[in-house]
Amino acid sequence: MDSDKYSRLVTLLCPTCGNSLFEQSEDDENQEGMIHCPSCDRTMSKSELIRENGEVVDGAVDEMNDELLADAQKEVLEMLRNAFKGSKYIRIG
Ligand SMILES: [Zn+2]
């Protein structure tokens, strides 16, 4: 999956001040980088930030489903086109 394609759909906001620009310190050892909000100086874990933004994330998941569905439909249509290639009696789309 192209994660960049989907991550742009989610704008996480600082639960304290609403700022959306965070500093992120990658810590691969515990798999959970800490997020620092430079605006209000709050530091929190990624999961905490995501939990605080539950509604935003849920909405983005809905959008993602739509996008995935559109991709799937395109793929199926393409498959059908290929399946019927060479036949002059059946036309798709
Ligand atoms: Zn903040």
PDB file of the backbone (N, CA, C, O) and the ligand in Angstrom, with CONECT records:
HET     ZN  A 101       1
ATOM      1  N   MET A   1       0.855  -1.203   0.000  1.00  0.00           N
ATOM      2  CA  MET A   1       0.000   0.000   0.000  1.00  0.00           C
ATOM      3  C   MET A   1       0.889   1.251   0.000  1.00  0.00           C
ATOM      4  O   MET A   1       1.919   1.295   0.673  1.00  0.00           O
ATOM      5  N   ASP A   2       0.484   2.231  -0.742  1.00  0.00           N
ATOM      6  CA  ASP A   2       1.201   3.491  -0.771  1.00  0.00           C
ATOM      7  C   ASP A   2       0.751   4.335   0.412  1.00  0.00           C
ATOM      8  O   ASP A   2      -0.300   4.973   0.354  1.00  0.00           O
ATOM      9  N   SER A   3       1.525   4.344   1.467  1.00  0.00           N
ATOM     10  CA  SER A   3       1.067   4.988   2.699  1.00  0.00           C
ATOM     11  C   SER A   3       1.025   6.504   2.567  1.00  0.00           C
ATOM     12  O   SER A   3       0.216   7.154   3.230  1.00  0.00           O
ATOM     13  N   ASP A   4       1.880   7.079   1.725  1.00  0.00           N
ATOM     14  CA  ASP A   4       1.867   8.528   1.544  1.00  0.00           C
ATOM     15  C   ASP A   4       0.534   8.985   0.975  1.00  0.00           C
ATOM     16  O   ASP A   4       0.004  10.036   1.337  1.00  0.00           O
ATOM     17  N   LYS A   5       0.012   8.171   0.077  1.00  0.00           N
ATOM     18  CA  LYS A   5      -1.240   8.486  -0.582  1.00  0.00           C
ATOM     19  C   LYS A   5      -2.369   8.635   0.438  1.00  0.00           C
ATOM     20  O   LYS A   5      -3.279   9.446   0.270  1.00  0.00           O
ATOM     21  N   TYR A   6      -2.284   7.836   1.492  1.00  0.00           N
ATOM     22  CA  TYR A   6      -3.377   7.836   2.454  1.00  0.00           C
ATOM     23  C   TYR A   6      -3.100   8.724   3.663  1.00  0.00           C
ATOM     24  O   TYR A   6      -4.027   9.253   4.277  1.00  0.00           O
ATOM     25  N   SER A   7      -1.838   8.884   3.998  1.00  0.00           N
ATOM     26  CA  SER A   7      -1.537   9.669   5.194  1.00  0.00           C
ATOM     27  C   SER A   7      -1.906  11.129   4.995  1.00  0.00           C
ATOM     28  O   SER A   7      -2.194  11.830   5.965  1.00  0.00           O
ATOM     29  N   ARG A   8      -1.901  11.598   3.755  1.00  0.00           N
ATOM     30  CA  ARG A   8      -2.222  13.005   3.518  1.00  0.00           C
ATOM     31  C   ARG A   8      -3.684  13.309   3.833  1.00  0.00           C
ATOM     32  O   ARG A   8      -4.064  14.470   3.989  1.00  0.00           O
ATOM     33  N   LEU A   9      -4.497  12.261   3.925  1.00  0.00           N
ATOM     34  CA  LEU A   9      -5.910  12.470   4.201  1.00  0.00           C
ATOM     35  C   LEU A   9      -6.155  12.838   5.653  1.00  0.00           C
ATOM     36  O   LEU A   9      -7.207  13.378   5.994  1.00  0.00           O
ATOM     37  N   VAL A  10      -5.193  12.548   6.499  1.00  0.00           N
ATOM     38  CA  VAL A  10      -5.388  12.763   7.921  1.00  0.00           C
ATOM     39  C   VAL A  10      -4.580  13.958   8.407  1.00  0.00           C
ATOM     40  O   VAL A  10      -3.353  13.964   8.310  1.00  0.00           O
ATOM     41  N   THR A  11      -5.259  14.958   8.922  1.00  0.00           N
ATOM     42  CA  THR A  11      -4.569  16.054   9.568  1.00  0.00           C
ATOM     43  C   THR A  11      -4.836  15.954  11.059  1.00  0.00           C
ATOM     44  O   THR A  11      -5.950  16.200  11.521  1.00  0.00           O
ATOM     45  N   LEU A  12      -3.816  15.597  11.795  1.00  0.00           N
ATOM     46  CA  LEU A  12      -3.968  15.465  13.237  1.00  0.00           C
ATOM     47  C   LEU A  12      -3.706  16.810  13.895  1.00  0.00           C
ATOM     48  O   LEU A  12      -2.747  17.506  13.561  1.00  0.00           O
ATOM     49  N   LEU A  13      -4.565  17.161  14.824  1.00  0.00           N
ATOM     50  CA  LEU A  13      -4.432  18.440  15.509  1.00  0.00           C
ATOM     51  C   LEU A  13      -4.032  18.219  16.955  1.00  0.00           C
ATOM     52  O   LEU A  13      -4.445  17.254  17.598  1.00  0.00           O
ATOM     53  N   CYS A  14      -3.225  19.131  17.443  1.00  0.00           N
ATOM     54  CA  CYS A  14      -2.853  19.082  18.850  1.00  0.00           C
ATOM     55  C   CYS A  14      -4.111  19.230  19.695  1.00  0.00           C
ATOM     56  O   CYS A  14      -4.845  20.205  19.533  1.00  0.00           O
ATOM     57  N   PRO A  15      -4.379  18.274  20.603  1.00  0.00           N
ATOM     58  CA  PRO A  15      -5.588  18.339  21.427  1.00  0.00           C
ATOM     59  C   PRO A  15      -5.580  19.522  22.391  1.00  0.00           C
ATOM     60  O   PRO A  15      -6.631  19.917  22.896  1.00  0.00           O
ATOM     61  N   THR A  16      -4.429  20.074  22.643  1.00  0.00           N
ATOM     62  CA  THR A  16      -4.338  21.194  23.581  1.00  0.00           C
ATOM     63  C   THR A  16      -4.552  22.545  22.893  1.00  0.00           C
ATOM     64  O   THR A  16      -5.312  23.383  23.379  1.00  0.00           O
ATOM     65  N   CYS A  17      -3.867  22.750  21.747  1.00  0.00           N
ATOM     66  CA  CYS A  17      -3.911  24.081  21.139  1.00  0.00           C
ATOM     67  C   CYS A  17      -4.403  24.075  19.687  1.00  0.00           C
ATOM     68  O   CYS A  17      -4.582  25.141  19.098  1.00  0.00           O
ATOM     69  N   GLY A  18      -4.623  22.895  19.103  1.00  0.00           N
ATOM     70  CA  GLY A  18      -5.151  22.836  17.744  1.00  0.00           C
ATOM     71  C   GLY A  18      -4.112  23.016  16.654  1.00  0.00           C
ATOM     72  O   GLY A  18      -4.452  23.068  15.472  1.00  0.00           O
ATOM     73  N   ASN A  19      -2.868  23.111  17.037  1.00  0.00           N
ATOM     74  CA  ASN A  19      -1.791  23.235  16.064  1.00  0.00           C
ATOM     75  C   ASN A  19      -1.654  21.931  15.272  1.00  0.00           C
ATOM     76  O   ASN A  19      -1.859  20.848  15.820  1.00  0.00           O
ATOM     77  N   SER A  20      -1.308  22.034  13.992  1.00  0.00           N
ATOM     78  CA  SER A  20      -1.206  20.827  13.174  1.00  0.00           C
ATOM     79  C   SER A  20       0.216  20.536  12.712  1.00  0.00           C
ATOM     80  O   SER A  20       0.451  19.588  11.963  1.00  0.00           O
ATOM     81  N   LEU A  21       1.155  21.348  13.158  1.00  0.00           N
ATOM     82  CA  LEU A  21       2.553  21.121  12.786  1.00  0.00           C
ATOM     83  C   LEU A  21       3.311  20.579  13.994  1.00  0.00           C
ATOM     84  O   LEU A  21       3.481  21.268  15.000  1.00  0.00           O
ATOM     85  N   PHE A  22       3.754  19.350  13.876  1.00  0.00           N
ATOM     86  CA  PHE A  22       4.423  18.714  14.996  1.00  0.00           C
ATOM     87  C   PHE A  22       5.871  18.419  14.664  1.00  0.00           C
ATOM     88  O   PHE A  22       6.266  18.271  13.508  1.00  0.00           O
ATOM     89  N   GLU A  23       6.635  18.340  15.730  1.00  0.00           N
ATOM     90  CA  GLU A  23       7.986  17.827  15.583  1.00  0.00           C
ATOM     91  C   GLU A  23       7.947  16.377  16.020  1.00  0.00           C
ATOM     92  O   GLU A  23       7.332  16.029  17.028  1.00  0.00           O
ATOM     93  N   GLN A  24       8.615  15.538  15.242  1.00  0.00           N
ATOM     94  CA  GLN A  24       8.557  14.122  15.534  1.00  0.00           C
ATOM     95  C   GLN A  24       9.942  13.582  15.785  1.00  0.00           C
ATOM     96  O   GLN A  24      10.850  13.762  14.973  1.00  0.00           O
ATOM     97  N   SER A  25      10.098  12.929  16.896  1.00  0.00           N
ATOM     98  CA  SER A  25      11.383  12.293  17.167  1.00  0.00           C
ATOM     99  C   SER A  25      11.222  10.794  16.958  1.00  0.00           C
ATOM    100  O   SER A  25      10.499  10.120  17.691  1.00  0.00           O
ATOM    101  N   GLU A  26      11.907  10.295  15.952  1.00  0.00           N
ATOM    102  CA  GLU A  26      11.811   8.867  15.635  1.00  0.00           C
ATOM    103  C   GLU A  26      12.580   8.062  16.669  1.00  0.00           C
ATOM    104  O   GLU A  26      13.751   8.323  16.943  1.00  0.00           O
ATOM    105  N   ASP A  27      11.916   7.108  17.218  1.00  0.00           N
ATOM    106  CA  ASP A  27      12.560   6.196  18.145  1.00  0.00           C
ATOM    107  C   ASP A  27      12.187   4.780  17.738  1.00  0.00           C
ATOM    108  O   ASP A  27      11.135   4.265  18.118  1.00  0.00           O
ATOM    109  N   ASP A  28      13.053   4.167  16.969  1.00  0.00           N
ATOM    110  CA  ASP A  28      12.727   2.863  16.416  1.00  0.00           C
ATOM    111  C   ASP A  28      12.752   1.756  17.466  1.00  0.00           C
ATOM    112  O   ASP A  28      12.232   0.663  17.240  1.00  0.00           O
ATOM    113  N   GLU A  29      13.351   2.043  18.597  1.00  0.00           N
ATOM    114  CA  GLU A  29      13.477   0.982  19.591  1.00  0.00           C
ATOM    115  C   GLU A  29      12.136   0.599  20.188  1.00  0.00           C
ATOM    116  O   GLU A  29      11.860  -0.583  20.392  1.00  0.00           O
ATOM    117  N   ASN A  30      11.312   1.576  20.464  1.00  0.00           N
ATOM    118  CA  ASN A  30      10.017   1.217  21.040  1.00  0.00           C
ATOM    119  C   ASN A  30       8.891   1.369  20.012  1.00  0.00           C
ATOM    120  O   ASN A  30       7.713   1.291  20.360  1.00  0.00           O
ATOM    121  N   GLN A  31       9.257   1.586  18.752  1.00  0.00           N
ATOM    122  CA  GLN A  31       8.278   1.617  17.668  1.00  0.00           C
ATOM    123  C   GLN A  31       7.258   2.741  17.817  1.00  0.00           C
ATOM    124  O   GLN A  31       6.260   2.776  17.097  1.00  0.00           O
ATOM    125  N   GLU A  32       7.502   3.640  18.732  1.00  0.00           N
ATOM    126  CA  GLU A  32       6.520   4.704  18.911  1.00  0.00           C
ATOM    127  C   GLU A  32       7.227   6.028  19.127  1.00  0.00           C
ATOM    128  O   GLU A  32       7.598   6.373  20.248  1.00  0.00           O
ATOM    129  N   GLY A  33       7.410   6.762  18.045  1.00  0.00           N
ATOM    130  CA  GLY A  33       8.074   8.043  18.165  1.00  0.00           C
ATOM    131  C   GLY A  33       7.213   9.014  18.954  1.00  0.00           C
ATOM    132  O   GLY A  33       5.985   8.987  18.869  1.00  0.00           O
ATOM    133  N   MET A  34       7.865   9.864  19.718  1.00  0.00           N
ATOM    134  CA  MET A  34       7.119  10.860  20.466  1.00  0.00           C
ATOM    135  C   MET A  34       6.877  12.085  19.581  1.00  0.00           C
ATOM    136  O   MET A  34       7.713  12.456  18.757  1.00  0.00           O
ATOM    137  N   ILE A  35       5.719  12.694  19.776  1.00  0.00           N
ATOM    138  CA  ILE A  35       5.349  13.877  19.019  1.00  0.00           C
ATOM    139  C   ILE A  35       5.446  15.078  19.943  1.00  0.00           C
ATOM    140  O   ILE A  35       4.972  15.048  21.079  1.00  0.00           O
ATOM    141  N   HIS A  36       6.061  16.123  19.441  1.00  0.00           N
ATOM    142  CA  HIS A  36       6.167  17.342  20.237  1.00  0.00           C
ATOM    143  C   HIS A  36       5.469  18.484  19.521  1.00  0.00           C
ATOM    144  O   HIS A  36       5.739  18.747  18.349  1.00  0.00           O
ATOM    145  N   CYS A  37       4.585  19.151  20.214  1.00  0.00           N
ATOM    146  CA  CYS A  37       3.924  20.313  19.649  1.00  0.00           C
ATOM    147  C   CYS A  37       4.721  21.552  20.038  1.00  0.00           C
ATOM    148  O   CYS A  37       4.775  21.918  21.212  1.00  0.00           O
ATOM    149  N   PRO A  38       5.342  22.199  19.047  1.00  0.00           N
ATOM    150  CA  PRO A  38       6.161  23.372  19.349  1.00  0.00           C
ATOM    151  C   PRO A  38       5.327  24.572  19.775  1.00  0.00           C
ATOM    152  O   PRO A  38       5.854  25.524  20.352  1.00  0.00           O
ATOM    153  N   SER A  39       4.030  24.532  19.493  1.00  0.00           N
ATOM    154  CA  SER A  39       3.172  25.669  19.794  1.00  0.00           C
ATOM    155  C   SER A  39       2.845  25.771  21.279  1.00  0.00           C
ATOM    156  O   SER A  39       2.904  26.853  21.864  1.00  0.00           O
ATOM    157  N   CYS A  40       2.497  24.623  21.889  1.00  0.00           N
ATOM    158  CA  CYS A  40       2.143  24.668  23.312  1.00  0.00           C
ATOM    159  C   CYS A  40       3.105  23.835  24.148  1.00  0.00           C
ATOM    160  O   CYS A  40       2.921  23.681  25.356  1.00  0.00           O
ATOM    161  N   ASP A  41       4.130  23.301  23.497  1.00  0.00           N
ATOM    162  CA  ASP A  41       5.180  22.562  24.178  1.00  0.00           C
ATOM    163  C   ASP A  41       4.683  21.264  24.808  1.00  0.00           C
ATOM    164  O   ASP A  41       5.256  20.789  25.789  1.00  0.00           O
ATOM    165  N   ARG A  42       3.626  20.695  24.251  1.00  0.00           N
ATOM    166  CA  ARG A  42       3.138  19.432  24.769  1.00  0.00           C
ATOM    167  C   ARG A  42       3.844  18.279  24.051  1.00  0.00           C
ATOM    168  O   ARG A  42       4.043  18.321  22.837  1.00  0.00           O
ATOM    169  N   THR A  43       4.213  17.270  24.801  1.00  0.00           N
ATOM    170  CA  THR A  43       4.803  16.074  24.203  1.00  0.00           C
ATOM    171  C   THR A  43       3.885  14.903  24.470  1.00  0.00           C
ATOM    172  O   THR A  43       3.443  14.688  25.598  1.00  0.00           O
ATOM    173  N   MET A  44       3.605  14.151  23.425  1.00  0.00           N
ATOM    174  CA  MET A  44       2.712  12.999  23.582  1.00  0.00           C
ATOM    175  C   MET A  44       3.150  11.890  22.645  1.00  0.00           C
ATOM    176  O   MET A  44       3.930  12.108  21.719  1.00  0.00           O
ATOM    177  N   SER A  45       2.638  10.706  22.899  1.00  0.00           N
ATOM    178  CA  SER A  45       2.964   9.598  22.010  1.00  0.00           C
ATOM    179  C   SER A  45       2.073   9.665  20.786  1.00  0.00           C
ATOM    180  O   SER A  45       1.026  10.312  20.800  1.00  0.00           O
ATOM    181  N   LYS A  46       2.500   8.985  19.716  1.00  0.00           N
ATOM    182  CA  LYS A  46       1.709   8.969  18.496  1.00  0.00           C
ATOM    183  C   LYS A  46       0.315   8.430  18.761  1.00  0.00           C
ATOM    184  O   LYS A  46      -0.677   8.986  18.290  1.00  0.00           O
ATOM    185  N   SER A  47       0.244   7.329  19.528  1.00  0.00           N
ATOM    186  CA  SER A  47      -1.054   6.698  19.760  1.00  0.00           C
ATOM    187  C   SER A  47      -1.958   7.620  20.566  1.00  0.00           C
ATOM    188  O   SER A  47      -3.174   7.629  20.378  1.00  0.00           O
ATOM    189  N   GLU A  48      -1.360   8.392  21.462  1.00  0.00           N
ATOM    190  CA  GLU A  48      -2.148   9.345  22.243  1.00  0.00           C
ATOM    191  C   GLU A  48      -2.725  10.417  21.322  1.00  0.00           C
ATOM    192  O   GLU A  48      -3.895  10.783  21.427  1.00  0.00           O
ATOM    193  N   LEU A  49      -1.884  10.909  20.423  1.00  0.00           N
ATOM    194  CA  LEU A  49      -2.323  11.930  19.479  1.00  0.00           C
ATOM    195  C   LEU A  49      -3.453  11.387  18.593  1.00  0.00           C
ATOM    196  O   LEU A  49      -4.446  12.070  18.344  1.00  0.00           O
ATOM    197  N   ILE A  50      -3.281  10.158  18.129  1.00  0.00           N
ATOM    198  CA  ILE A  50      -4.296   9.557  17.260  1.00  0.00           C
ATOM    199  C   ILE A  50      -5.596   9.336  18.029  1.00  0.00           C
ATOM    200  O   ILE A  50      -6.687   9.545  17.499  1.00  0.00           O
ATOM    201  N   ARG A  51      -5.463   8.910  19.291  1.00  0.00           N
ATOM    202  CA  ARG A  51      -6.647   8.683  20.104  1.00  0.00           C
ATOM    203  C   ARG A  51      -7.413   9.994  20.316  1.00  0.00           C
ATOM    204  O   ARG A  51      -8.642  10.025  20.268  1.00  0.00           O
ATOM    205  N   GLU A  52      -6.665  11.064  20.550  1.00  0.00           N
ATOM    206  CA  GLU A  52      -7.281  12.371  20.779  1.00  0.00           C
ATOM    207  C   GLU A  52      -7.962  12.898  19.511  1.00  0.00           C
ATOM    208  O   GLU A  52      -8.854  13.744  19.567  1.00  0.00           O
ATOM    209  N   ASN A  53      -7.510  12.369  18.360  1.00  0.00           N
ATOM    210  CA  ASN A  53      -8.067  12.799  17.072  1.00  0.00           C
ATOM    211  C   ASN A  53      -8.989  11.730  16.494  1.00  0.00           C
ATOM    212  O   ASN A  53      -9.127  11.607  15.277  1.00  0.00           O
ATOM    213  N   GLY A  54      -9.605  10.976  17.359  1.00  0.00           N
ATOM    214  CA  GLY A  54     -10.401   9.828  16.935  1.00  0.00           C
ATOM    215  C   GLY A  54     -11.380  10.127  15.816  1.00  0.00           C
ATOM    216  O   GLY A  54     -11.468   9.369  14.850  1.00  0.00           O
ATOM    217  N   GLU A  55     -12.113  11.219  15.933  1.00  0.00           N
ATOM    218  CA  GLU A  55     -13.134  11.540  14.937  1.00  0.00           C
ATOM    219  C   GLU A  55     -12.520  11.821  13.574  1.00  0.00           C
ATOM    220  O   GLU A  55     -13.021  11.363  12.547  1.00  0.00           O
ATOM    221  N   VAL A  56     -11.430  12.579  13.579  1.00  0.00           N
ATOM    222  CA  VAL A  56     -10.750  12.918  12.326  1.00  0.00           C
ATOM    223  C   VAL A  56     -10.280  11.644  11.639  1.00  0.00           C
ATOM    224  O   VAL A  56     -10.417  11.484  10.426  1.00  0.00           O
ATOM    225  N   VAL A  57      -9.718  10.732  12.448  1.00  0.00           N
ATOM    226  CA  VAL A  57      -9.179   9.494  11.890  1.00  0.00           C
ATOM    227  C   VAL A  57     -10.315   8.641  11.330  1.00  0.00           C
ATOM    228  O   VAL A  57     -10.189   8.068  10.247  1.00  0.00           O
ATOM    229  N   ASP A  58     -11.418   8.556  12.062  1.00  0.00           N
ATOM    230  CA  ASP A  58     -12.566   7.793  11.575  1.00  0.00           C
ATOM    231  C   ASP A  58     -13.045   8.327  10.232  1.00  0.00           C
ATOM    232  O   ASP A  58     -13.333   7.556   9.316  1.00  0.00           O
ATOM    233  N   GLY A  59     -13.130   9.652  10.118  1.00  0.00           N
ATOM    234  CA  GLY A  59     -13.564  10.263   8.871  1.00  0.00           C
ATOM    235  C   GLY A  59     -12.624   9.932   7.729  1.00  0.00           C
ATOM    236  O   GLY A  59     -13.060   9.679   6.607  1.00  0.00           O
ATOM    237  N   ALA A  60     -11.342   9.935   8.017  1.00  0.00           N
ATOM    238  CA  ALA A  60     -10.349   9.640   6.991  1.00  0.00           C
ATOM    239  C   ALA A  60     -10.445   8.183   6.557  1.00  0.00           C
ATOM    240  O   ALA A  60     -10.232   7.859   5.388  1.00  0.00           O
ATOM    241  N   VAL A  61     -10.765   7.313   7.498  1.00  0.00           N
ATOM    242  CA  VAL A  61     -10.909   5.897   7.156  1.00  0.00           C
ATOM    243  C   VAL A  61     -12.084   5.729   6.199  1.00  0.00           C
ATOM    244  O   VAL A  61     -12.013   4.938   5.258  1.00  0.00           O
ATOM    245  N   ASP A  62     -13.160   6.470   6.435  1.00  0.00           N
ATOM    246  CA  ASP A  62     -14.291   6.429   5.507  1.00  0.00           C
ATOM    247  C   ASP A  62     -13.864   6.859   4.115  1.00  0.00           C
ATOM    248  O   ASP A  62     -14.209   6.218   3.122  1.00  0.00           O
ATOM    249  N   GLU A  63     -13.102   7.959   4.049  1.00  0.00           N
ATOM    250  CA  GLU A  63     -12.617   8.451   2.759  1.00  0.00           C
ATOM    251  C   GLU A  63     -11.735   7.413   2.092  1.00  0.00           C
ATOM    252  O   GLU A  63     -11.806   7.195   0.882  1.00  0.00           O
ATOM    253  N   MET A  64     -10.902   6.776   2.906  1.00  0.00           N
ATOM    254  CA  MET A  64     -10.002   5.756   2.390  1.00  0.00           C
ATOM    255  C   MET A  64     -10.791   4.626   1.753  1.00  0.00           C
ATOM    256  O   MET A  64     -10.449   4.142   0.674  1.00  0.00           O
ATOM    257  N   ASN A  65     -11.858   4.210   2.439  1.00  0.00           N
ATOM    258  CA  ASN A  65     -12.668   3.119   1.912  1.00  0.00           C
ATOM    259  C   ASN A  65     -13.229   3.486   0.547  1.00  0.00           C
ATOM    260  O   ASN A  65     -13.230   2.670  -0.375  1.00  0.00           O
ATOM    261  N   ASP A  66     -13.703   4.713   0.428  1.00  0.00           N
ATOM    262  CA  ASP A  66     -14.231   5.162  -0.858  1.00  0.00           C
ATOM    263  C   ASP A  66     -13.151   5.096  -1.929  1.00  0.00           C
ATOM    264  O   ASP A  66     -13.386   4.641  -3.048  1.00  0.00           O
ATOM    265  N   GLU A  67     -11.961   5.561  -1.560  1.00  0.00           N
ATOM    266  CA  GLU A  67     -10.874   5.604  -2.515  1.00  0.00           C
ATOM    267  C   GLU A  67     -10.471   4.192  -2.935  1.00  0.00           C
ATOM    268  O   GLU A  67     -10.218   3.924  -4.109  1.00  0.00           O
ATOM    269  N   LEU A  68     -10.418   3.296  -1.947  1.00  0.00           N
ATOM    270  CA  LEU A  68     -10.058   1.915  -2.241  1.00  0.00           C
ATOM    271  C   LEU A  68     -11.120   1.272  -3.111  1.00  0.00           C
ATOM    272  O   LEU A  68     -10.818   0.499  -4.020  1.00  0.00           O
ATOM    273  N   LEU A  69     -12.362   1.602  -2.820  1.00  0.00           N
ATOM    274  CA  LEU A  69     -13.474   1.056  -3.583  1.00  0.00           C
ATOM    275  C   LEU A  69     -13.378   1.499  -5.034  1.00  0.00           C
ATOM    276  O   LEU A  69     -13.582   0.700  -5.948  1.00  0.00           O
ATOM    277  N   ALA A  70     -13.068   2.770  -5.245  1.00  0.00           N
ATOM    278  CA  ALA A  70     -12.927   3.301  -6.601  1.00  0.00           C
ATOM    279  C   ALA A  70     -11.797   2.584  -7.332  1.00  0.00           C
ATOM    280  O   ALA A  70     -11.919   2.237  -8.507  1.00  0.00           O
ATOM    281  N   ASP A  71     -10.690   2.369  -6.611  1.00  0.00           N
ATOM    282  CA  ASP A  71      -9.570   1.647  -7.204  1.00  0.00           C
ATOM    283  C   ASP A  71      -9.987   0.240  -7.597  1.00  0.00           C
ATOM    284  O   ASP A  71      -9.657  -0.238  -8.682  1.00  0.00           O
ATOM    285  N   ALA A  72     -10.710  -0.413  -6.710  1.00  0.00           N
ATOM    286  CA  ALA A  72     -11.131  -1.788  -6.952  1.00  0.00           C
ATOM    287  C   ALA A  72     -12.062  -1.853  -8.158  1.00  0.00           C
ATOM    288  O   ALA A  72     -11.959  -2.759  -8.984  1.00  0.00           O
ATOM    289  N   GLN A  73     -12.972  -0.887  -8.252  1.00  0.00           N
ATOM    290  CA  GLN A  73     -13.913  -0.862  -9.373  1.00  0.00           C
ATOM    291  C   GLN A  73     -13.161  -0.702 -10.691  1.00  0.00           C
ATOM    292  O   GLN A  73     -13.476  -1.354 -11.687  1.00  0.00           O
ATOM    293  N   LYS A  74     -12.153   0.186 -10.676  1.00  0.00           N
ATOM    294  CA  LYS A  74     -11.355   0.420 -11.871  1.00  0.00           C
ATOM    295  C   LYS A  74     -10.657  -0.872 -12.297  1.00  0.00           C
ATOM    296  O   LYS A  74     -10.584  -1.208 -13.479  1.00  0.00           O
ATOM    297  N   GLU A  75     -10.149  -1.577 -11.293  1.00  0.00           N
ATOM    298  CA  GLU A  75      -9.414  -2.805 -11.556  1.00  0.00           C
ATOM    299  C   GLU A  75     -10.325  -3.866 -12.162  1.00  0.00           C
ATOM    300  O   GLU A  75      -9.957  -4.554 -13.114  1.00  0.00           O
ATOM    301  N   VAL A  76     -11.519  -3.984 -11.592  1.00  0.00           N
ATOM    302  CA  VAL A  76     -12.472  -4.977 -12.075  1.00  0.00           C
ATOM    303  C   VAL A  76     -12.882  -4.663 -13.505  1.00  0.00           C
ATOM    304  O   VAL A  76     -12.990  -5.550 -14.351  1.00  0.00           O
ATOM    305  N   LEU A  77     -13.105  -3.381 -13.750  1.00  0.00           N
ATOM    306  CA  LEU A  77     -13.494  -2.950 -15.095  1.00  0.00           C
ATOM    307  C   LEU A  77     -12.402  -3.286 -16.104  1.00  0.00           C
ATOM    308  O   LEU A  77     -12.667  -3.758 -17.209  1.00  0.00           O
ATOM    309  N   GLU A  78     -11.156  -3.025 -15.680  1.00  0.00           N
ATOM    310  CA  GLU A  78     -10.004  -3.322 -16.534  1.00  0.00           C
ATOM    311  C   GLU A  78      -9.920  -4.821 -16.810  1.00  0.00           C
ATOM    312  O   GLU A  78      -9.629  -5.254 -17.925  1.00  0.00           O
ATOM    313  N   MET A  79     -10.184  -5.595 -15.762  1.00  0.00           N
ATOM    314  CA  MET A  79     -10.141  -7.044 -15.879  1.00  0.00           C
ATOM    315  C   MET A  79     -11.181  -7.514 -16.894  1.00  0.00           C
ATOM    316  O   MET A  79     -10.911  -8.370 -17.736  1.00  0.00           O
ATOM    317  N   LEU A  80     -12.365  -6.935 -16.791  1.00  0.00           N
ATOM    318  CA  LEU A  80     -13.448  -7.310 -17.708  1.00  0.00           C
ATOM    319  C   LEU A  80     -13.090  -6.937 -19.136  1.00  0.00           C
ATOM    320  O   LEU A  80     -13.332  -7.699 -20.071  1.00  0.00           O
ATOM    321  N   ARG A  81     -12.507  -5.750 -19.292  1.00  0.00           N
ATOM    322  CA  ARG A  81     -12.104  -5.314 -20.626  1.00  0.00           C
ATOM    323  C   ARG A  81     -11.131  -6.318 -21.240  1.00  0.00           C
ATOM    324  O   ARG A  81     -11.258  -6.710 -22.400  1.00  0.00           O
ATOM    325  N   ASN A  82     -10.155  -6.723 -20.425  1.00  0.00           N
ATOM    326  CA  ASN A  82      -9.159  -7.671 -20.911  1.00  0.00           C
ATOM    327  C   ASN A  82      -9.788  -9.027 -21.217  1.00  0.00           C
ATOM    328  O   ASN A  82      -9.426  -9.694 -22.187  1.00  0.00           O
ATOM    329  N   ALA A  83     -10.736  -9.419 -20.370  1.00  0.00           N
ATOM    330  CA  ALA A  83     -11.369 -10.722 -20.537  1.00  0.00           C
ATOM    331  C   ALA A  83     -12.126 -10.788 -21.856  1.00  0.00           C
ATOM    332  O   ALA A  83     -12.181 -11.831 -22.507  1.00  0.00           O
ATOM    333  N   PHE A  84     -12.702  -9.668 -22.235  1.00  0.00           N
ATOM    334  CA  PHE A  84     -13.521  -9.663 -23.442  1.00  0.00           C
ATOM    335  C   PHE A  84     -12.763  -9.138 -24.663  1.00  0.00           C
ATOM    336  O   PHE A  84     -13.338  -8.944 -25.734  1.00  0.00           O
ATOM    337  N   LYS A  85     -11.474  -8.917 -24.479  1.00  0.00           N
ATOM    338  CA  LYS A  85     -10.672  -8.424 -25.588  1.00  0.00           C
ATOM    339  C   LYS A  85     -10.713  -9.435 -26.734  1.00  0.00           C
ATOM    340  O   LYS A  85     -10.568 -10.638 -26.514  1.00  0.00           O
ATOM    341  N   GLY A  86     -10.905  -8.960 -27.911  1.00  0.00           N
ATOM    342  CA  GLY A  86     -10.924  -9.878 -29.043  1.00  0.00           C
ATOM    343  C   GLY A  86     -12.326 -10.259 -29.453  1.00  0.00           C
ATOM    344  O   GLY A  86     -12.548 -10.760 -30.555  1.00  0.00           O
ATOM    345  N   SER A  87     -13.272 -10.019 -28.566  1.00  0.00           N
ATOM    346  CA  SER A  87     -14.647 -10.299 -28.946  1.00  0.00           C
ATOM    347  C   SER A  87     -15.292  -9.045 -29.504  1.00  0.00           C
ATOM    348  O   SER A  87     -15.204  -7.983 -28.888  1.00  0.00           O
ATOM    349  N   LYS A  88     -15.919  -9.143 -30.625  1.00  0.00           N
ATOM    350  CA  LYS A  88     -16.548  -7.956 -31.200  1.00  0.00           C
ATOM    351  C   LYS A  88     -18.014  -7.858 -30.797  1.00  0.00           C
ATOM    352  O   LYS A  88     -18.714  -6.928 -31.197  1.00  0.00           O
ATOM    353  N   TYR A  89     -18.468  -8.813 -30.013  1.00  0.00           N
ATOM    354  CA  TYR A  89     -19.878  -8.814 -29.660  1.00  0.00           C
ATOM    355  C   TYR A  89     -20.121  -8.229 -28.264  1.00  0.00           C
ATOM    356  O   TYR A  89     -21.227  -7.787 -27.952  1.00  0.00           O
ATOM    357  N   ILE A  90     -19.083  -8.231 -27.433  1.00  0.00           N
ATOM    358  CA  ILE A  90     -19.266  -7.724 -26.065  1.00  0.00           C
ATOM    359  C   ILE A  90     -18.394  -6.495 -25.856  1.00  0.00           C
ATOM    360  O   ILE A  90     -17.189  -6.520 -26.105  1.00  0.00           O
ATOM    361  N   ARG A  91     -19.010  -5.444 -25.403  1.00  0.00           N
ATOM    362  CA  ARG A  91     -18.263  -4.222 -25.133  1.00  0.00           C
ATOM    363  C   ARG A  91     -18.554  -3.752 -23.715  1.00  0.00           C
ATOM    364  O   ARG A  91     -19.713  -3.684 -23.306  1.00  0.00           O
ATOM    365  N   ILE A  92     -17.516  -3.432 -22.973  1.00  0.00           N
ATOM    366  CA  ILE A  92     -17.666  -2.983 -21.586  1.00  0.00           C
ATOM    367  C   ILE A  92     -17.257  -1.518 -21.497  1.00  0.00           C
ATOM    368  O   ILE A  92     -16.205  -1.128 -22.004  1.00  0.00           O
ATOM    369  N   GLY A  93     -18.067  -0.736 -20.871  1.00  0.00           N
ATOM    370  CA  GLY A  93     -17.706   0.657 -20.585  1.00  0.00           C
ATOM    371  C   GLY A  93     -17.912   1.575 -21.756  1.00  0.00           C
ATOM    372  O   GLY A  93     -17.649   2.773 -21.655  1.00  0.00           O
TER     373      GLY A  93
HETATM  374 ZN    ZN A 101      -0.164  22.195  21.021  1.00  0.00          ZN2+
END
